[in-house]
Amino acid sequence: MKAKQAHDMTTDELTARLGELKKELFSLRFSHATDNLPNANLLVTCRRDIARVKTVLREREIAGGKK
């Protein structure tokens, strides 16, 4: 997910996406622990996507508080 895509999503979509990403991260960690993960970079990508979504949500929270 690119930052532009995250900024274009609504807050509800972002919170739903955050839940999906957390579930995906859990399954990736489980696969990694059982040595079934073919590409370890998927963990990094998932963590970065979670950080992007959380950043956009926080930016909106701060912007909403200033109004």
N, CA, C and O atoms as a Maestro MAE file, in Angstrom:
{
 s_m_m2io_version
 :::
 2.0.0
}

f_m_ct {
 s_m_title
 :::
 protein
 m_atom[268] {
  # First column is atom index #
  i_m_mmod_type
  r_m_x_coord
  r_m_y_coord
  r_m_z_coord
  i_m_residue_number
  s_m_chain_name
  s_m_pdb_residue_name
  s_m_pdb_atom_name
  i_m_atomic_number
  :::
  1 25 0.846 -1.170 0.000 1 A "MET " " N  " 7
  2 3 0.000 0.000 0.000 1 A "MET " " CA " 6
  3 2 0.893 1.236 0.000 1 A "MET " " C  " 6
  4 15 1.842 1.342 0.777 1 A "MET " " O  " 8
  5 25 0.575 2.133 -0.862 2 A "LYS " " N  " 7
  6 3 1.291 3.400 -0.927 2 A "LYS " " CA " 6
  7 2 0.643 4.397 0.028 2 A "LYS " " C  " 6
  8 15 -0.518 4.237 0.405 2 A "LYS " " O  " 8
  9 25 1.383 5.409 0.412 3 A "ALA " " N  " 7
  10 3 0.863 6.434 1.316 3 A "ALA " " CA " 6
  11 2 -0.303 7.174 0.662 3 A "ALA " " C  " 6
  12 15 -1.258 7.547 1.343 3 A "ALA " " O  " 8
  13 25 -0.234 7.383 -0.622 4 A "LYS " " N  " 7
  14 3 -1.307 8.066 -1.351 4 A "LYS " " CA " 6
  15 2 -2.615 7.290 -1.240 4 A "LYS " " C  " 6
  16 15 -3.680 7.885 -1.073 4 A "LYS " " O  " 8
  17 25 -2.537 5.963 -1.331 5 A "GLN " " N  " 7
  18 3 -3.732 5.130 -1.209 5 A "GLN " " CA " 6
  19 2 -4.330 5.262 0.184 5 A "GLN " " C  " 6
  20 15 -5.550 5.314 0.336 5 A "GLN " " O  " 8
  21 25 -3.483 5.317 1.190 6 A "ALA " " N  " 7
  22 3 -3.969 5.432 2.565 6 A "ALA " " CA " 6
  23 2 -4.643 6.778 2.782 6 A "ALA " " C  " 6
  24 15 -5.654 6.851 3.482 6 A "ALA " " O  " 8
  25 25 -4.112 7.837 2.203 7 A "HIS " " N  " 7
  26 3 -4.701 9.162 2.355 7 A "HIS " " CA " 6
  27 2 -6.036 9.274 1.628 7 A "HIS " " C  " 6
  28 15 -6.896 10.062 2.023 7 A "HIS " " O  " 8
  29 25 -6.211 8.491 0.570 8 A "ASP " " N  " 7
  30 3 -7.451 8.542 -0.201 8 A "ASP " " CA " 6
  31 2 -8.592 7.763 0.446 8 A "ASP " " C  " 6
  32 15 -9.751 7.943 0.073 8 A "ASP " " O  " 8
  33 25 -8.280 6.906 1.405 9 A "MET " " N  " 7
  34 3 -9.300 6.088 2.057 9 A "MET " " CA " 6
  35 2 -10.007 6.886 3.154 9 A "MET " " C  " 6
  36 15 -9.451 7.833 3.708 9 A "MET " " O  " 8
  37 25 -11.250 6.482 3.455 10 A "THR " " N  " 7
  38 3 -11.972 7.119 4.551 10 A "THR " " CA " 6
  39 2 -11.481 6.545 5.874 10 A "THR " " C  " 6
  40 15 -10.772 5.539 5.901 10 A "THR " " O  " 8
  41 25 -11.862 7.190 6.959 11 A "THR " " N  " 7
  42 3 -11.432 6.745 8.276 11 A "THR " " CA " 6
  43 2 -11.970 5.346 8.585 11 A "THR " " C  " 6
  44 15 -11.260 4.515 9.151 11 A "THR " " O  " 8
  45 25 -13.221 5.093 8.214 12 A "ASP " " N  " 7
  46 3 -13.799 3.769 8.440 12 A "ASP " " CA " 6
  47 2 -13.068 2.694 7.637 12 A "ASP " " C  " 6
  48 15 -12.826 1.595 8.135 12 A "ASP " " O  " 8
  49 25 -12.724 3.016 6.406 13 A "GLU " " N  " 7
  50 3 -11.980 2.070 5.580 13 A "GLU " " CA " 6
  51 2 -10.606 1.804 6.173 13 A "GLU " " C  " 6
  52 15 -10.120 0.672 6.147 13 A "GLU " " O  " 8
  53 25 -9.979 2.848 6.707 14 A "LEU " " N  " 7
  54 3 -8.654 2.684 7.303 14 A "LEU " " CA " 6
  55 2 -8.694 1.799 8.542 14 A "LEU " " C  " 6
  56 15 -7.815 0.958 8.731 14 A "LEU " " O  " 8
  57 25 -9.700 1.979 9.382 15 A "THR " " N  " 7
  58 3 -9.791 1.143 10.579 15 A "THR " " CA " 6
  59 2 -10.075 -0.311 10.198 15 A "THR " " C  " 6
  60 15 -9.561 -1.231 10.836 15 A "THR " " O  " 8
  61 25 -10.887 -0.520 9.166 16 A "ALA " " N  " 7
  62 3 -11.142 -1.876 8.696 16 A "ALA " " CA " 6
  63 2 -9.864 -2.486 8.121 16 A "ALA " " C  " 6
  64 15 -9.556 -3.652 8.372 16 A "ALA " " O  " 8
  65 25 -9.138 -1.703 7.362 17 A "ARG " " N  " 7
  66 3 -7.872 -2.172 6.772 17 A "ARG " " CA " 6
  67 2 -6.849 -2.487 7.859 17 A "ARG " " C  " 6
  68 15 -6.077 -3.438 7.730 17 A "ARG " " O  " 8
  69 25 -6.841 -1.698 8.922 18 A "LEU " " N  " 7
  70 3 -5.926 -1.935 10.031 18 A "LEU " " CA " 6
  71 2 -6.215 -3.290 10.676 18 A "LEU " " C  " 6
  72 15 -5.286 -4.031 11.000 18 A "LEU " " O  " 8
  73 25 -7.467 -3.612 10.861 19 A "GLY " " N  " 7
  74 3 -7.839 -4.912 11.405 19 A "GLY " " CA " 6
  75 2 -7.395 -6.057 10.509 19 A "GLY " " C  " 6
  76 15 -6.900 -7.077 10.988 19 A "GLY " " O  " 8
  77 25 -7.576 -5.881 9.205 20 A "GLU " " N  " 7
  78 3 -7.156 -6.902 8.247 20 A "GLU " " CA " 6
  79 2 -5.646 -7.103 8.292 20 A "GLU " " C  " 6
  80 15 -5.154 -8.231 8.265 20 A "GLU " " O  " 8
  81 25 -4.921 -5.988 8.361 21 A "LEU " " N  " 7
  82 3 -3.464 -6.073 8.381 21 A "LEU " " CA " 6
  83 2 -2.953 -6.737 9.652 21 A "LEU " " C  " 6
  84 15 -1.969 -7.475 9.611 21 A "LEU " " O  " 8
  85 25 -3.608 -6.482 10.775 22 A "LYS " " N  " 7
  86 3 -3.190 -7.115 12.026 22 A "LYS " " CA " 6
  87 2 -3.418 -8.623 11.969 22 A "LYS " " C  " 6
  88 15 -2.595 -9.395 12.462 22 A "LYS " " O  " 8
  89 25 -4.532 -9.044 11.371 23 A "LYS " " N  " 7
  90 3 -4.791 -10.480 11.206 23 A "LYS " " CA " 6
  91 2 -3.759 -11.104 10.276 23 A "LYS " " C  " 6
  92 15 -3.270 -12.207 10.517 23 A "LYS " " O  " 8
  93 25 -3.438 -10.379 9.212 24 A "GLU " " N  " 7
  94 3 -2.448 -10.875 8.263 24 A "GLU " " CA " 6
  95 2 -1.084 -10.999 8.931 24 A "GLU " " C  " 6
  96 15 -0.375 -11.982 8.718 24 A "GLU " " O  " 8
  97 25 -0.712 -10.009 9.738 25 A "LEU " " N  " 7
  98 3 0.570 -10.053 10.437 25 A "LEU " " CA " 6
  99 2 0.624 -11.247 11.381 25 A "LEU " " C  " 6
  100 15 1.656 -11.909 11.488 25 A "LEU " " O  " 8
  101 25 -0.481 -11.526 12.066 26 A "PHE " " N  " 7
  102 3 -0.522 -12.681 12.952 26 A "PHE " " CA " 6
  103 2 -0.274 -13.970 12.180 26 A "PHE " " C  " 6
  104 15 0.513 -14.814 12.608 26 A "PHE " " O  " 8
  105 25 -0.942 -14.120 11.048 27 A "SER " " N  " 7
  106 3 -0.770 -15.350 10.268 27 A "SER " " CA " 6
  107 2 0.643 -15.435 9.686 27 A "SER " " C  " 6
  108 15 1.210 -16.523 9.587 27 A "SER " " O  " 8
  109 25 1.208 -14.289 9.303 28 A "LEU " " N  " 7
  110 3 2.579 -14.300 8.787 28 A "LEU " " CA " 6
  111 2 3.570 -14.686 9.879 28 A "LEU " " C  " 6
  112 15 4.514 -15.435 9.627 28 A "LEU " " O  " 8
  113 25 3.358 -14.178 11.087 29 A "ARG " " N  " 7
  114 3 4.239 -14.550 12.196 29 A "ARG " " CA " 6
  115 2 4.132 -16.044 12.494 29 A "ARG " " C  " 6
  116 15 5.136 -16.706 12.756 29 A "ARG " " O  " 8
  117 25 2.928 -16.560 12.454 30 A "PHE " " N  " 7
  118 3 2.724 -17.981 12.696 30 A "PHE " " CA " 6
  119 2 3.422 -18.813 11.621 30 A "PHE " " C  " 6
  120 15 4.086 -19.803 11.927 30 A "PHE " " O  " 8
  121 25 3.267 -18.406 10.370 31 A "SER " " N  " 7
  122 3 3.926 -19.116 9.277 31 A "SER " " CA " 6
  123 2 5.440 -19.041 9.399 31 A "SER " " C  " 6
  124 15 6.139 -20.011 9.106 31 A "SER " " O  " 8
  125 25 5.938 -17.910 9.823 32 A "HIS " " N  " 7
  126 3 7.380 -17.739 9.995 32 A "HIS " " CA " 6
  127 2 7.908 -18.630 11.123 32 A "HIS " " C  " 6
  128 15 8.995 -19.199 11.014 32 A "HIS " " O  " 8
  129 25 7.142 -18.747 12.195 33 A "ALA " " N  " 7
  130 3 7.562 -19.570 13.325 33 A "ALA " " CA " 6
  131 2 7.586 -21.053 12.969 33 A "ALA " " C  " 6
  132 15 8.389 -21.812 13.512 33 A "ALA " " O  " 8
  133 25 6.719 -21.458 12.067 34 A "THR " " N  " 7
  134 3 6.667 -22.868 11.668 34 A "THR " " CA " 6
  135 2 7.477 -23.123 10.395 34 A "THR " " C  " 6
  136 15 7.375 -24.196 9.800 34 A "THR " " O  " 8
  137 25 8.264 -22.160 9.983 35 A "ASP " " N  " 7
  138 3 9.125 -22.256 8.789 35 A "ASP " " CA " 6
  139 2 8.344 -22.534 7.512 35 A "ASP " " C  " 6
  140 15 8.824 -23.248 6.631 35 A "ASP " " O  " 8
  141 25 7.141 -21.972 7.409 36 A "ASN " " N  " 7
  142 3 6.342 -22.108 6.190 36 A "ASN " " CA " 6
  143 2 6.260 -20.813 5.397 36 A "ASN " " C  " 6
  144 15 5.532 -20.738 4.408 36 A "ASN " " O  " 8
  145 25 6.994 -19.796 5.817 37 A "LEU " " N  " 7
  146 3 6.945 -18.503 5.140 37 A "LEU " " CA " 6
  147 2 8.016 -18.458 4.057 37 A "LEU " " C  " 6
  148 15 9.206 -18.466 4.371 37 A "LEU " " O  " 8
  149 25 7.615 -18.411 2.788 38 A "PRO " " N  " 7
  150 3 8.609 -18.444 1.717 38 A "PRO " " CA " 6
  151 2 9.418 -17.148 1.596 38 A "PRO " " C  " 6
  152 15 10.575 -17.177 1.178 38 A "PRO " " O  " 8
  153 25 8.809 -16.011 1.961 39 A "ASN " " N  " 7
  154 3 9.478 -14.727 1.794 39 A "ASN " " CA " 6
  155 2 9.345 -13.928 3.093 39 A "ASN " " C  " 6
  156 15 8.255 -13.459 3.421 39 A "ASN " " O  " 8
  157 25 10.426 -13.772 3.820 40 A "ALA " " N  " 7
  158 3 10.396 -13.074 5.105 40 A "ALA " " CA " 6
  159 2 10.135 -11.577 4.940 40 A "ALA " " C  " 6
  160 15 9.782 -10.902 5.908 40 A "ALA " " O  " 8
  161 25 10.304 -11.058 3.737 41 A "ASN " " N  " 7
  162 3 10.040 -9.635 3.513 41 A "ASN " " CA " 6
  163 2 8.562 -9.298 3.632 41 A "ASN " " C  " 6
  164 15 8.210 -8.128 3.782 41 A "ASN " " O  " 8
  165 25 7.704 -10.282 3.569 42 A "LEU " " N  " 7
  166 3 6.274 -10.044 3.739 42 A "LEU " " CA " 6
  167 2 5.972 -9.501 5.126 42 A "LEU " " C  " 6
  168 15 5.060 -8.690 5.288 42 A "LEU " " O  " 8
  169 25 6.732 -9.940 6.132 43 A "LEU " " N  " 7
  170 3 6.567 -9.421 7.486 43 A "LEU " " CA " 6
  171 2 6.870 -7.928 7.537 43 A "LEU " " C  " 6
  172 15 6.126 -7.156 8.141 43 A "LEU " " O  " 8
  173 25 7.948 -7.535 6.908 44 A "VAL " " N  " 7
  174 3 8.355 -6.126 6.899 44 A "VAL " " CA " 6
  175 2 7.322 -5.280 6.178 44 A "VAL " " C  " 6
  176 15 6.952 -4.202 6.644 44 A "VAL " " O  " 8
  177 25 6.858 -5.772 5.040 45 A "THR " " N  " 7
  178 3 5.863 -5.044 4.257 45 A "THR " " CA " 6
  179 2 4.571 -4.857 5.039 45 A "THR " " C  " 6
  180 15 3.969 -3.784 5.009 45 A "THR " " O  " 8
  181 25 4.152 -5.897 5.734 46 A "CYS " " N  " 7
  182 3 2.916 -5.824 6.507 46 A "CYS " " CA " 6
  183 2 3.060 -4.825 7.661 46 A "CYS " " C  " 6
  184 15 2.150 -4.037 7.921 46 A "CYS " " O  " 8
  185 25 4.202 -4.862 8.347 47 A "ARG " " N  " 7
  186 3 4.428 -3.921 9.449 47 A "ARG " " CA " 6
  187 2 4.442 -2.474 8.952 47 A "ARG " " C  " 6
  188 15 3.923 -1.579 9.617 47 A "ARG " " O  " 8
  189 25 5.030 -2.255 7.797 48 A "ARG " " N  " 7
  190 3 5.074 -0.902 7.236 48 A "ARG " " CA " 6
  191 2 3.688 -0.413 6.844 48 A "ARG " " C  " 6
  192 15 3.362 0.758 7.037 48 A "ARG " " O  " 8
  193 25 2.876 -1.304 6.298 49 A "ASP " " N  " 7
  194 3 1.508 -0.937 5.948 49 A "ASP " " CA " 6
  195 2 0.708 -0.574 7.193 49 A "ASP " " C  " 6
  196 15 -0.077 0.375 7.178 49 A "ASP " " O  " 8
  197 25 0.907 -1.330 8.271 50 A "ILE " " N  " 7
  198 3 0.237 -1.008 9.533 50 A "ILE " " CA " 6
  199 2 0.675 0.365 10.018 50 A "ILE " " C  " 6
  200 15 -0.150 1.156 10.475 50 A "ILE " " O  " 8
  201 25 1.960 0.652 9.921 51 A "ALA " " N  " 7
  202 3 2.472 1.955 10.355 51 A "ALA " " CA " 6
  203 2 1.897 3.084 9.502 51 A "ALA " " C  " 6
  204 15 1.570 4.148 10.029 51 A "ALA " " O  " 8
  205 25 1.771 2.869 8.202 52 A "ARG " " N  " 7
  206 3 1.195 3.890 7.324 52 A "ARG " " CA " 6
  207 2 -0.248 4.197 7.706 52 A "ARG " " C  " 6
  208 15 -0.650 5.357 7.793 52 A "ARG " " O  " 8
  209 25 -1.016 3.136 7.931 53 A "VAL " " N  " 7
  210 3 -2.424 3.321 8.276 53 A "VAL " " CA " 6
  211 2 -2.551 4.041 9.616 53 A "VAL " " C  " 6
  212 15 -3.367 4.952 9.758 53 A "VAL " " O  " 8
  213 25 -1.754 3.638 10.590 54 A "LYS " " N  " 7
  214 3 -1.809 4.280 11.901 54 A "LYS " " CA " 6
  215 2 -1.388 5.744 11.823 54 A "LYS " " C  " 6
  216 15 -1.943 6.589 12.525 54 A "LYS " " O  " 8
  217 25 -0.418 6.043 10.979 55 A "THR " " N  " 7
  218 3 0.041 7.416 10.809 55 A "THR " " CA " 6
  219 2 -1.059 8.291 10.236 55 A "THR " " C  " 6
  220 15 -1.287 9.400 10.719 55 A "THR " " O  " 8
  221 25 -1.740 7.804 9.213 56 A "VAL " " N  " 7
  222 3 -2.819 8.579 8.595 56 A "VAL " " CA " 6
  223 2 -3.964 8.777 9.582 56 A "VAL " " C  " 6
  224 15 -4.540 9.863 9.660 56 A "VAL " " O  " 8
  225 25 -4.292 7.735 10.330 57 A "LEU " " N  " 7
  226 3 -5.354 7.862 11.332 57 A "LEU " " CA " 6
  227 2 -4.981 8.900 12.388 57 A "LEU " " C  " 6
  228 15 -5.824 9.699 12.797 57 A "LEU " " O  " 8
  229 25 -3.748 8.892 12.824 58 A "ARG " " N  " 7
  230 3 -3.297 9.860 13.832 58 A "ARG " " CA " 6
  231 2 -3.283 11.277 13.265 58 A "ARG " " C  " 6
  232 15 -3.657 12.222 13.961 58 A "ARG " " O  " 8
  233 25 -2.859 11.437 12.019 59 A "GLU " " N  " 7
  234 3 -2.882 12.757 11.389 59 A "GLU " " CA " 6
  235 2 -4.296 13.313 11.355 59 A "GLU " " C  " 6
  236 15 -4.511 14.495 11.623 59 A "GLU " " O  " 8
  237 25 -5.252 12.466 11.028 60 A "ARG " " N  " 7
  238 3 -6.652 12.901 10.976 60 A "ARG " " CA " 6
  239 2 -7.170 13.218 12.368 60 A "ARG " " C  " 6
  240 15 -7.956 14.150 12.536 60 A "ARG " " O  " 8
  241 25 -6.745 12.465 13.358 61 A "GLU " " N  " 7
  242 3 -7.159 12.720 14.733 61 A "GLU " " CA " 6
  243 2 -6.641 14.072 15.202 61 A "GLU " " C  " 6
  244 15 -7.374 14.825 15.843 61 A "GLU " " O  " 8
  245 25 -5.411 14.384 14.898 62 A "ILE " " N  " 7
  246 3 -4.831 15.672 15.283 62 A "ILE " " CA " 6
  247 2 -5.503 16.811 14.529 62 A "ILE " " C  " 6
  248 15 -5.810 17.848 15.117 62 A "ILE " " O  " 8
  249 25 -5.731 16.627 13.237 63 A "ALA " " N  " 7
  250 3 -6.368 17.667 12.425 63 A "ALA " " CA " 6
  251 2 -7.797 17.923 12.894 63 A "ALA " " C  " 6
  252 15 -8.265 19.061 12.860 63 A "ALA " " O  " 8
  253 25 -8.489 16.881 13.329 64 A "GLY " " N  " 7
  254 3 -9.848 17.041 13.814 64 A "GLY " " CA " 6
  255 2 -9.897 17.787 15.139 64 A "GLY " " C  " 6
  256 15 -10.862 18.497 15.421 64 A "GLY " " O  " 8
  257 25 -8.867 17.629 15.944 65 A "GLY " " N  " 7
  258 3 -8.818 18.295 17.236 65 A "GLY " " CA " 6
  259 2 -8.524 19.777 17.135 65 A "GLY " " C  " 6
  260 15 -8.904 20.536 18.026 65 A "GLY " " O  " 8
  261 25 -7.861 20.207 16.083 66 A "LYS " " N  " 7
  262 3 -7.493 21.608 15.907 66 A "LYS " " CA " 6
  263 2 -8.643 22.458 15.394 66 A "LYS " " C  " 6
  264 15 -8.614 23.682 15.526 66 A "LYS " " O  " 8
  265 25 -9.656 21.826 14.809 67 A "LYS " " N  " 7
  266 3 -10.761 22.575 14.202 67 A "LYS " " CA " 6
  267 2 -11.695 23.127 15.236 67 A "LYS " " C  " 6
  268 15 -12.679 23.783 14.893 67 A "LYS " " O  " 8
  :::
 }
 m_bond[267] {
  # First column is bond index #
  i_m_from
  i_m_to
  i_m_order
  :::
  1 1 2 1
  2 2 3 1
  3 3 4 2
  4 3 5 1
  5 5 6 1
  6 6 7 1
  7 7 8 2
  8 7 9 1
  9 9 10 1
  10 10 11 1
  11 11 12 2
  12 11 13 1
  13 13 14 1
  14 14 15 1
  15 15 16 2
  16 15 17 1
  17 17 18 1
  18 18 19 1
  19 19 20 2
  20 19 21 1
  21 21 22 1
  22 22 23 1
  23 23 24 2
  24 23 25 1
  25 25 26 1
  26 26 27 1
  27 27 28 2
  28 27 29 1
  29 29 30 1
  30 30 31 1
  31 31 32 2
  32 31 33 1
  33 33 34 1
  34 34 35 1
  35 35 36 2
  36 35 37 1
  37 37 38 1
  38 38 39 1
  39 39 40 2
  40 39 41 1
  41 41 42 1
  42 42 43 1
  43 43 44 2
  44 43 45 1
  45 45 46 1
  46 46 47 1
  47 47 48 2
  48 47 49 1
  49 49 50 1
  50 50 51 1
  51 51 52 2
  52 51 53 1
  53 53 54 1
  54 54 55 1
  55 55 56 2
  56 55 57 1
  57 57 58 1
  58 58 59 1
  59 59 60 2
  60 59 61 1
  61 61 62 1
  62 62 63 1
  63 63 64 2
  64 63 65 1
  65 65 66 1
  66 66 67 1
  67 67 68 2
  68 67 69 1
  69 69 70 1
  70 70 71 1
  71 71 72 2
  72 71 73 1
  73 73 74 1
  74 74 75 1
  75 75 76 2
  76 75 77 1
  77 77 78 1
  78 78 79 1
  79 79 80 2
  80 79 81 1
  81 81 82 1
  82 82 83 1
  83 83 84 2
  84 83 85 1
  85 85 86 1
  86 86 87 1
  87 87 88 2
  88 87 89 1
  89 89 90 1
  90 90 91 1
  91 91 92 2
  92 91 93 1
  93 93 94 1
  94 94 95 1
  95 95 96 2
  96 95 97 1
  97 97 98 1
  98 98 99 1
  99 99 100 2
  100 99 101 1
  101 101 102 1
  102 102 103 1
  103 103 104 2
  104 103 105 1
  105 105 106 1
  106 106 107 1
  107 107 108 2
  108 107 109 1
  109 109 110 1
  110 110 111 1
  111 111 112 2
  112 111 113 1
  113 113 114 1
  114 114 115 1
  115 115 116 2
  116 115 117 1
  117 117 118 1
  118 118 119 1
  119 119 120 2
  120 119 121 1
  121 121 122 1
  122 122 123 1
  123 123 124 2
  124 123 125 1
  125 125 126 1
  126 126 127 1
  127 127 128 2
  128 127 129 1
  129 129 130 1
  130 130 131 1
  131 131 132 2
  132 131 133 1
  133 133 134 1
  134 134 135 1
  135 135 136 2
  136 135 137 1
  137 137 138 1
  138 138 139 1
  139 139 140 2
  140 139 141 1
  141 141 142 1
  142 142 143 1
  143 143 144 2
  144 143 145 1
  145 145 146 1
  146 146 147 1
  147 147 148 2
  148 147 149 1
  149 149 150 1
  150 150 151 1
  151 151 152 2
  152 151 153 1
  153 153 154 1
  154 154 155 1
  155 155 156 2
  156 155 157 1
  157 157 158 1
  158 158 159 1
  159 159 160 2
  160 159 161 1
  161 161 162 1
  162 162 163 1
  163 163 164 2
  164 163 165 1
  165 165 166 1
  166 166 167 1
  167 167 168 2
  168 167 169 1
  169 169 170 1
  170 170 171 1
  171 171 172 2
  172 171 173 1
  173 173 174 1
  174 174 175 1
  175 175 176 2
  176 175 177 1
  177 177 178 1
  178 178 179 1
  179 179 180 2
  180 179 181 1
  181 181 182 1
  182 182 183 1
  183 183 184 2
  184 183 185 1
  185 185 186 1
  186 186 187 1
  187 187 188 2
  188 187 189 1
  189 189 190 1
  190 190 191 1
  191 191 192 2
  192 191 193 1
  193 193 194 1
  194 194 195 1
  195 195 196 2
  196 195 197 1
  197 197 198 1
  198 198 199 1
  199 199 200 2
  200 199 201 1
  201 201 202 1
  202 202 203 1
  203 203 204 2
  204 203 205 1
  205 205 206 1
  206 206 207 1
  207 207 208 2
  208 207 209 1
  209 209 210 1
  210 210 211 1
  211 211 212 2
  212 211 213 1
  213 213 214 1
  214 214 215 1
  215 215 216 2
  216 215 217 1
  217 217 218 1
  218 218 219 1
  219 219 220 2
  220 219 221 1
  221 221 222 1
  222 222 223 1
  223 223 224 2
  224 223 225 1
  225 225 226 1
  226 226 227 1
  227 227 228 2
  228 227 229 1
  229 229 230 1
  230 230 231 1
  231 231 232 2
  232 231 233 1
  233 233 234 1
  234 234 235 1
  235 235 236 2
  236 235 237 1
  237 237 238 1
  238 238 239 1
  239 239 240 2
  240 239 241 1
  241 241 242 1
  242 242 243 1
  243 243 244 2
  244 243 245 1
  245 245 246 1
  246 246 247 1
  247 247 248 2
  248 247 249 1
  249 249 250 1
  250 250 251 1
  251 251 252 2
  252 251 253 1
  253 253 254 1
  254 254 255 1
  255 255 256 2
  256 255 257 1
  257 257 258 1
  258 258 259 1
  259 259 260 2
  260 259 261 1
  261 261 262 1
  262 262 263 1
  263 263 264 2
  264 263 265 1
  265 265 266 1
  266 266 267 1
  267 267 268 2
  :::
 }
}
